[in-house]
């Protein structure tokens, strides 16, 4: 009898031990699973996915016009619909390093917008170094996100001087971290390929710098910003004939041909100097935003274009002095979802000549020397925190010149209806 009781007690003990062991194993498994989930979530938190889409319809005054309101219209076309921008951006941050990949998906295909790595010093967090393709840090508007900009497009001068707004570059940024009182001050220094998103086509590099300040009042009802920028560089001339501006035999301002094989080794100059201001004030009538930017300098181009090239030019080069500016006035309508938009900008590719002198025989001046001004007026409705609807009209005016087809103002105004969704 005692033997049976001993066996029974032993069996109960063994069963209890087995149950406790199984329970411990289950707890260990659950613990490990939770640890794995938390580890995965920690990794996922380092990844941020954002983006926006801008779908629009446009109506031009004439068919097939050249336009800076989203690109030229196709021949025989004065109405079009399309995806202006369809961005998906991936940002991965870990410690003092960050990786950025920004893509653009439209009916025209998929293109890369930014791909770079950024490292911040782990000691004082004052200095950051970026290498790769990213937005050029010159002025304010070029680096200002298209999803935040109130008007559909940047001013003409920015699209000509920085046609892709981005470049492959090595960028040093010096700025104190946010808790510091010196955080309002920022310095950007960069070495750029100078060819935009395209691959480099020569060994010459561009060098840029910008110093800027950004301050707010304690109430944050007034925000102020300002900056000064400089860029110098250029690209190798691959023609022996270039045109420099001077005076011809008749005493007129004109391009003078300079033909010499030594021109092959010289650099077609790019030199920009710019200043920008921003002011935002929260008033009883609504938030008022004022922005202004001015750029002047030297720009080399062809007879038909002064746009910065992304491939080696195949025709003679013209060395020009230019200036341009843009001014914004944005007014929120009280506490409503409505917003009034206005912008004025000009771009003069050749400040040494104007009006009827352009195209005059003996001056060697062409369509790339014509000054344009644009007045933009619009209305935006913030449907919700993600969606914005914009109606905008560009009134474009060109100089009246002696060039055939440009003796009077062209009919190239454009109306844009845009819907934007941002996440």
C-alpha positions in Angstrom: 0.0 0.0 0.0 2.8 2.3 0.9 4.5 1.4 -2.3 1.4 2.4 -4.3 1.2 5.7 -2.4 4.8 6.4 -3.1 4.3 5.8 -6.9 1.2 8.0 -6.9 3.0 10.8 -5.1 5.9 10.6 -7.4 3.7 10.7 -10.5 1.9 13.8 -9.1 5.2 15.5 -8.5 6.5 14.6 -11.9 3.3 16.0 -13.5 3.5 19.2 -11.6 7.2 19.6 -12.5 6.3 19.0 -16.2 3.5 21.6 -16.0 5.7 24.2 -14.4 8.5 23.5 -17.0 6.0 23.8 -19.8 4.7 27.1 -18.3 8.2 28.5 -18.0 8.9 27.5 -21.6 5.7 29.1 -22.7 6.6 32.3 -20.8 10.1 32.3 -22.3 8.6 31.8 -25.8 6.2 34.7 -25.3 9.0 36.9 -23.8 11.2 36.2 -26.8 8.4 36.8 -29.2 7.6 40.2 -27.6 11.3 41.1 -27.6 11.5 40.3 -31.3 8.4 42.3 -32.1 9.7 45.3 -30.1 13.1 45.0 -31.9 11.3 45.0 -35.3 9.2 48.0 -34.2 12.3 49.8 -33.2 13.8 49.3 -36.6 10.6 50.3 -38.4 10.5 53.5 -36.4 13.7 54.5 -38.0 12.0 54.4 -41.4 9.7 57.2 -42.4 7.7 57.1 -45.7 6.1 60.3 -46.9 4.9 61.6 -50.3 2.4 63.7 -52.3 0.7 63.8 -55.6 -0.1 66.9 -57.7 -2.6 66.1 -60.4 -3.6 69.0 -62.6 -5.4 70.4 -65.7 -3.9 73.3 -67.7 -5.2 75.7 -70.3 -2.9 77.9 -72.4 -3.6 81.0 -74.5 -2.1 79.3 -77.6 -1.2 75.9 -78.9 2.4 74.6 -78.5 3.7 77.4 -76.4 7.0 77.4 -74.6 6.1 77.5 -70.9 7.6 77.5 -67.4 4.3 76.5 -65.9 5.2 72.8 -65.9 7.0 72.5 -69.2 6.3 73.3 -72.8 3.0 72.4 -74.4 3.1 69.8 -77.2 2.5 71.1 -80.8 -1.2 71.7 -81.6 -2.0 71.4 -77.8 -3.4 74.2 -75.6 -5.1 71.9 -73.0 -3.6 69.1 -71.1 -4.0 67.0 -68.0 -1.3 65.1 -66.1 0.6 64.3 -62.9 3.0 67.2 -62.3 4.6 65.5 -59.4 4.1 62.1 -57.7 6.7 61.8 -55.0 7.4 58.9 -52.6 10.2 59.6 -50.1 12.0 57.1 -47.9 14.0 58.4 -44.9 15.9 56.0 -42.7 17.7 57.4 -39.6 19.9 55.5 -37.2 22.1 57.2 -34.6 23.9 60.1 -36.3 23.4 58.9 -39.9 20.5 59.3 -42.3 19.7 57.8 -45.7 17.3 59.5 -48.1 15.7 58.2 -51.3 13.1 60.4 -53.1 11.4 59.2 -56.3 9.0 60.8 -58.7 6.2 58.7 -60.3 4.3 60.3 -63.2 2.9 59.3 -66.6 6.3 60.3 -68.0 8.0 57.6 -66.0 9.9 57.1 -62.7 12.8 59.4 -61.9 15.1 59.8 -59.0 14.9 63.1 -57.1 17.2 62.7 -54.1 19.5 59.9 -53.0 22.1 60.8 -50.4 23.6 59.9 -47.1 24.0 62.4 -44.3 26.2 62.1 -41.2 26.1 64.4 -38.2 29.0 64.7 -35.8 28.3 62.7 -32.7 29.9 65.1 -30.3 28.5 68.6 -30.6 25.9 67.9 -33.4 27.0 71.1 -35.1 28.4 69.8 -38.4 26.6 67.6 -40.9 28.1 66.1 -44.1 26.0 64.9 -47.0 27.1 63.2 -50.2 24.9 62.3 -53.1 22.1 63.8 -55.1 20.1 66.5 -53.2 18.6 70.0 -53.6 21.0 72.8 -54.2 21.3 75.0 -51.2 21.3 78.4 -53.0 18.7 81.0 -52.0 15.4 80.0 -50.4 13.0 79.0 -53.2 15.2 76.3 -54.8 15.3 74.2 -51.7 11.7 75.0 -50.6 9.6 71.9 -51.0 7.1 71.8 -53.9 4.5 70.3 -51.6 4.7 73.4 -49.3 5.1 76.1 -51.9 1.8 77.9 -52.4 2.1 78.6 -56.2 2.3 75.7 -58.7 5.9 76.4 -59.9 9.1 78.2 -59.0 9.9 81.5 -60.7 11.4 81.4 -64.2 14.9 82.4 -63.1 15.2 79.4 -60.8 14.0 77.0 -63.5 16.7 78.4 -65.9 19.6 78.6 -63.4 18.7 75.4 -61.6 16.7 73.4 -64.1 16.5 70.2 -62.0 16.9 72.0 -58.6 19.2 69.2 -57.6 22.8 68.2 -58.1 25.3 65.6 -57.1 27.3 67.2 -54.4 29.3 67.1 -51.2 27.6 69.4 -48.7 28.8 70.7 -45.3 26.1 72.2 -43.1 27.1 74.0 -39.9 24.2 74.7 -37.5 23.8 74.4 -33.7 21.2 71.9 -32.5 17.7 73.1 -31.6 18.2 73.7 -27.9 21.1 76.1 -28.6 20.5 79.9 -28.8 22.7 79.8 -32.0 20.3 77.4 -33.8 18.9 80.4 -35.8 22.2 80.7 -37.8 23.1 78.2 -40.6 26.0 77.9 -43.0 25.9 75.6 -46.1 29.1 75.0 -48.2 29.0 72.7 -51.2 31.0 71.3 -54.1 28.7 70.3 -57.0 29.0 68.5 -60.3 27.1 71.3 -62.0 25.2 69.0 -64.3 22.0 68.6 -62.3 20.5 65.1 -62.0 22.5 64.1 -65.1 25.9 62.6 -64.9 29.0 64.8 -64.9 30.3 65.7 -68.4 33.6 67.4 -67.5 36.0 67.8 -64.6 35.0 71.3 -63.7 33.0 71.7 -60.5 30.7 74.4 -59.0 31.2 75.8 -55.5 28.4 77.3 -53.5 27.8 78.8 -50.1 24.8 80.2 -48.2 24.6 81.8 -44.8 21.1 82.3 -43.4 19.2 83.2 -40.3 15.7 82.3 -39.1 14.0 83.7 -36.0 10.6 83.7 -34.3 9.2 85.8 -31.6 8.3 84.2 -28.3 4.6 84.1 -29.2 5.6 82.6 -32.7 3.2 85.1 -34.3 6.1 86.6 -36.3 8.7 84.6 -38.2 11.6 86.2 -40.0 14.3 84.7 -42.3 17.1 86.0 -44.5 20.0 84.6 -46.5 22.9 85.5 -48.7 24.1 83.0 -51.4 27.1 82.7 -53.8 27.9 80.2 -56.5 30.9 80.0 -58.8 32.0 77.5 -61.4 31.1 76.6 -65.0 31.8 73.9 -67.6 34.4 73.2 -70.3 33.9 75.0 -73.6 33.9 72.5 -76.5 33.9 75.1 -79.3 36.6 77.4 -80.5 34.1 80.3 -81.1 32.5 82.0 -78.2 30.7 85.4 -78.0 31.5 88.0 -75.4 29.4 91.1 -75.0 30.8 94.5 -76.0 30.4 97.2 -78.7 30.4 96.6 -82.5 31.8 98.9 -85.2 28.5 100.8 -85.3 28.7 101.6 -81.6 25.8 99.3 -80.7 25.9 96.9 -77.7 26.5 93.6 -79.3 28.0 90.1 -79.0 31.5 90.0 -80.5 32.8 86.7 -81.8 36.0 85.4 -80.4 37.4 82.5 -82.4 40.5 80.8 -81.0 41.5 77.2 -80.5 42.5 78.2 -77.0 38.8 78.6 -76.1 38.6 74.8 -76.0 40.4 74.7 -72.7 38.6 77.6 -71.0 35.6 77.4 -68.7 32.2 78.8 -69.6 31.6 80.9 -66.5 28.7 80.6 -64.0 28.7 83.1 -61.1 25.6 83.8 -59.1 25.1 86.2 -56.1 21.7 86.2 -54.3 19.9 87.6 -51.4 16.5 86.4 -49.9 14.1 87.6 -47.2 11.0 85.9 -45.7 8.4 87.3 -43.2 5.4 85.6 -41.8 3.0 87.4 -39.5 -0.1 86.0 -37.7 -2.7 88.8 -37.9 -6.4 89.0 -37.0 -7.2 88.9 -40.8 -5.2 85.7 -41.2 -1.5 84.7 -41.6 0.4 87.0 -44.0 3.4 85.7 -45.8 5.9 87.9 -47.7 9.0 86.5 -49.5 11.5 88.1 -51.9 14.6 86.9 -53.7 17.1 88.6 -56.0 19.9 87.0 -58.1 22.4 88.5 -60.4 25.6 87.3 -62.0 27.1 85.7 -65.1 25.6 82.8 -67.1 26.9 81.1 -70.3 24.5 79.7 -72.8 23.7 79.3 -76.4 22.0 81.6 -78.9 18.6 80.0 -78.1 18.8 79.3 -74.4 20.5 80.5 -71.2 19.5 77.5 -69.2 22.2 75.8 -67.3 23.2 72.7 -69.4 22.9 69.1 -68.2 24.9 67.9 -71.2 27.8 69.4 -73.2 26.4 72.2 -75.5 26.9 71.4 -79.2 26.8 75.0 -80.5 28.8 78.2 -79.9 28.5 79.7 -76.4 27.4 83.2 -75.4 28.6 84.8 -72.2 25.9 86.9 -70.6 25.3 89.0 -67.5 21.8 88.5 -66.0 19.5 89.3 -63.1 16.2 88.1 -61.8 13.9 88.3 -58.9 10.7 86.9 -57.4 8.3 88.3 -54.8 5.4 86.4 -53.0 2.4 87.8 -51.2 0.3 85.1 -49.6 -2.7 85.9 -47.4 -4.8 83.4 -45.4 -8.4 84.5 -45.2 -9.0 84.7 -41.5 -9.4 81.3 -39.9 -11.0 79.8 -43.0 -9.6 77.3 -45.3 -9.1 79.8 -48.1 -5.9 81.5 -49.2 -5.1 84.2 -51.7 -1.9 83.8 -53.8 0.2 86.2 -55.7 3.6 86.2 -57.2 5.7 88.6 -59.4 8.9 87.6 -61.0 11.3 88.6 -63.8 14.3 87.1 -65.5 16.5 89.2 -67.7 19.2 86.9 -69.3 21.2 89.8 -70.7 21.1 93.1 -68.8 23.4 94.8 -71.3 20.7 95.0 -74.0 16.9 95.4 -74.2 13.9 96.1 -76.3 14.2 96.8 -80.0 18.0 96.5 -79.8 17.5 92.8 -79.4 17.6 91.3 -82.9 19.0 94.4 -84.5 21.4 93.6 -87.3 25.0 93.4 -86.2 24.2 92.7 -82.5 24.2 88.9 -82.8 21.4 88.8 -80.2 18.8 86.1 -80.2 15.8 84.8 -78.3 17.9 83.8 -75.3 18.4 87.5 -74.7 14.7 88.4 -74.2 13.5 89.5 -70.7 10.3 88.0 -69.3 8.1 89.1 -66.4 5.3 87.0 -64.9 2.4 88.0 -62.6 0.7 85.1 -61.0 -2.7 85.3 -59.2 -4.5 82.4 -57.6 -6.7 80.9 -54.9 -6.2 77.9 -52.7 -8.6 75.9 -50.7 -7.3 73.6 -47.9 -9.9 70.8 -48.1 -8.4 69.1 -45.1 -5.0 68.6 -43.5 -3.9 66.4 -46.5 -5.7 67.9 -49.5 -5.3 71.3 -51.2 -7.0 72.6 -54.3 -5.4 75.4 -56.2 -6.6 77.7 -59.1 -3.8 79.8 -60.5 -3.2 82.0 -63.5 0.2 83.0 -65.0 0.2 86.3 -67.0 3.5 86.2 -68.9 5.0 89.2 -70.7 8.1 89.3 -72.9 10.1 92.2 -74.2 9.0 93.6 -77.6 12.1 93.1 -79.8 13.3 93.3 -83.4 13.4 89.5 -83.6 10.8 87.9 -86.0 8.0 86.4 -83.9 8.9 88.5 -80.8 8.0 92.0 -82.0 5.0 92.0 -79.6 3.9 90.1 -76.5 3.3 86.4 -77.1 0.0 84.8 -76.1 1.5 82.4 -73.6 -0.6 82.8 -70.4 -1.5 79.6 -68.6 -4.3 78.7 -66.2 -3.7 75.8 -63.8 -6.2 73.8 -61.8 -4.4 71.5 -59.3 -5.3 69.0 -56.6 -2.6 67.9 -54.2 -2.8 65.1 -51.6 0.1 64.8 -49.1 0.8 62.1 -46.6 
